[in-house]
Amino acid sequence: MYKLLVLFILLSSPALSAANSLKGWPQGPNNYKAIHDIAVKEEKPLLVYFYTDWCPYCKRLNSEYIASPEFKKLFSGIYRVQINPEKSKSGDILFKKNYKGTGFPAVFIYVPGVSQEPRQFHPFSKKGDWSPAEYTKKIREQIARGYSKKAYELYKDKKYKRAREYLIKASTYDLKNKYALLLMGSIYHKEGYENQDKVLLNKARHIYKRILKIYPGDKKALSALEKLGN
């Protein structure tokens, strides 16, 4: 769906030659609305990148980070759009009012379809810049948190099957997300206990052991295993 949308936008838009604009990216506030609406409907992640033509850090972000293999792999599963707020009033409103942006580059990532608030991520810091791998990892973790939060809401309502669906989505972005793993184990544990289902309880046990392989000595996983009788 995303590739078809991008192709339509590029064919119907004027040629782009501005500095720091990215080839193959939908541009501008008008395209933002169409992409945002689809991301909401499909409950997929959305990356919104605000830039300017004069911004040197935008150039670095484009060449060192967005062009990296890690970022290109990430792109296969998310919607994205690039906006220069200096080109239009509507773009400036999006940047300052909707996203509370203050400087450039400004990269926001979230899953709008699951009511997650946008969070800004940029790799540049006085304490030291992130590597492309670290930067991509932070973005993946944020996406996983969005799906995990939705899963927890469903878990509280005892909608276990739907909760697991969101946790599976979370795992596609962050396989080692401890919160998502613990919640998945808890869902199998609780559902298995309520239905006296040994298969579900064994799935919970398997997940708790997996957590301990990744995070040795984790107290919550150890406690859950003890309750299961190990």
N, C-alpha and C positions, 0 to 999 in steps of 0.2 A: 504494500500500500504506500509506504513512504517513498519508494523509488518512483512510482507513478506520479505521486504528488509533486515531487521535486522536478520531474521532467516537465510536467504541465506548467509549473511556475516559471521554470527557466525559459520555456518556449514562449510564454506570454509576457515575459519581462524584457525591458530594454537591456542592451549589452552592459555588463558591469566591468568597469576598469578602474574603480577607485582603489586607492592604496588600502591595504589590509583587508579588503573584502576577499572572501574565500571562494574559490571556484567550486561549483557544485552545491553551494549552500543557498537555500532560499533566503532572500534578503527583504528587509523592511517590515514595517508594522502591518501592512495589509496582508502579506503572506503569513505573518505571525498569527493572526486571528484564525486563519484556515488550519494551520498546523496545530495550534493550541487546541482547537475544537476537536480535531481528530485524536490528539493525545488523550484528551479527557474521555472521549467515547471508548477508545481502545484500552484505556488505563495503562498507557505506556509512558516511559520517562521522556521528559522534554528538557533540552539544553538550549538556553537563550544566551547568546553572546553579544554584548554591547561593545562597540569599538568606535574609534575615530580614525581618520586618515593620517593624522599627525602623531598618533600614539606609538612610541618606540617599543613599549612593552607588548602591545598588540602584535607587532611584527615578530617579536621573540616568541610569543605564545603560538603564533601560526606556524613558524618554521621549526621550533624546537619541540613543541608539545603536541599540537593538533596534527602535525605531519608524522608523528611517531607511530610505530607499529601498534603500540598499546592502545592509542586513541582510535586508530582505524578499526581495530577489532571491536572496540566499544561501540562505534557508530552503527554497527549492523543491527543493534537492537533499540535504538533511541531516535526520537524525532529531534530536529535541531533547526535553529533559525538564527541569522545574524542581523543585527540592527545597528545602524549608525544614527544616534539620536540627534546629531547635528544636521541631518538631511531633511528632517520633517518635524513639525510640531507634535504630531501623534507619536512619533518615535521618542521624542523628548519626554512626553507625558508617561509613556510606558516605562522609560528608564527611571525617571525621578519619582513618580507617584506610585506606579504599580509595583516596581521592583526596588524602590528606595535606593537606587544607585547613586554613587557619589564620585567614582573615579573609573579609569579605564586601565586595562581591560576589565570588564565585569562579566563573569560567567556564572549563570544561575542554573542549577539543576534541581529537578523535583519530578514527582509523579502526580500531575494535576488531577488525574482521574480518581485518585485515592485521597484527595483532600490534604495533601502534604504541602507545607509552606515552602516557597522557593528558598534555597540557600546558596549563598555566593561562594565560589571556590576559585582562587587564583594561586598559582604556584610560587609567586614571588614574595619574599619575606626578608626583613633585616636579619633574621636569625639564620637565614640560608634558604635558598630556593629548593623546592621539591624537584626530584627527577621526574621525567615523563611517566615512569612506572608508578612512582609514589602518587603523583597527581591523579592518574587514572584510577588508582586504588581508592583514593579518597572519594572520588565521584561514584565509583561502584558501591562503596559502603553506604553512601547517602541514599542511593536508589534502593538498596536492600532494606535500609531502615524504613523507608516509606511503605514498602510492601509488608514488612514485619509489623508495623504499627497497625495497619489495616487488619492483618491476621489476628492480632491480639484483641481487637474490638469484636471480631467475629467469634473468637474463642470464648470471650466473656459471655456472649449470647448463646453459647453451646452450638454454634454453627460450625462444627468441626471440619466437615468436608470442605467448605468454602475457605476456611482458615488455612487448611493445608495447601489449597490452590495458590494462595498468595505467598505462602512460605516457599513453595516451589519456584515462584517467580523471583523471590528474594535470592534464592540460592543460585539462580542463573547469573546473577551479578556478583555475588560474594559467597563462595562455597564454604568459607570458614567463619561466617558470621555467627558468633556464639549465641547471641540472643535468639536468632532465627532457629538455630539447632535446638536450643533448650525449649523453645516454645513448641517446636514440632514434636519433640520427645514428650512434653507435657500433654499435648493433645492426644497422642497415642496412648499415653499412660492413663489419662482420665477417662477417655472413651473406652479403653480396654477394661478398666476397673468397673465402670458403670454397666458394661454389657457382659462382664466376665468372659472376655474374649482373649484367649492366650496368644493368638496371632498378633493382635494389636499390642499386647504387653511385651511381646518379644521384639516388635519393631521399636518400641520405646527403649527397651534395654540396648538394642543395637545402636541407637542414636546416642544414648548417654555414653556408651563405650567409645563411640567415634569422637565425641567431644573430648574425652579424656586423652585420646591419642593426640589431638590437636592442642589441647590445653591441659597438660598433666596436672593432677591435683585439684581440678576445679571442684569447689565445695558443693555447688548445686547439683552437678552431675553425680558426684559421689553419694550425696544424700538421696537422690532419686533412685540410684541403683540399690542402695541399702533398703529402701522401702519396697523395691521389687524383689528383694531377696537375692539380688545379684545373680 
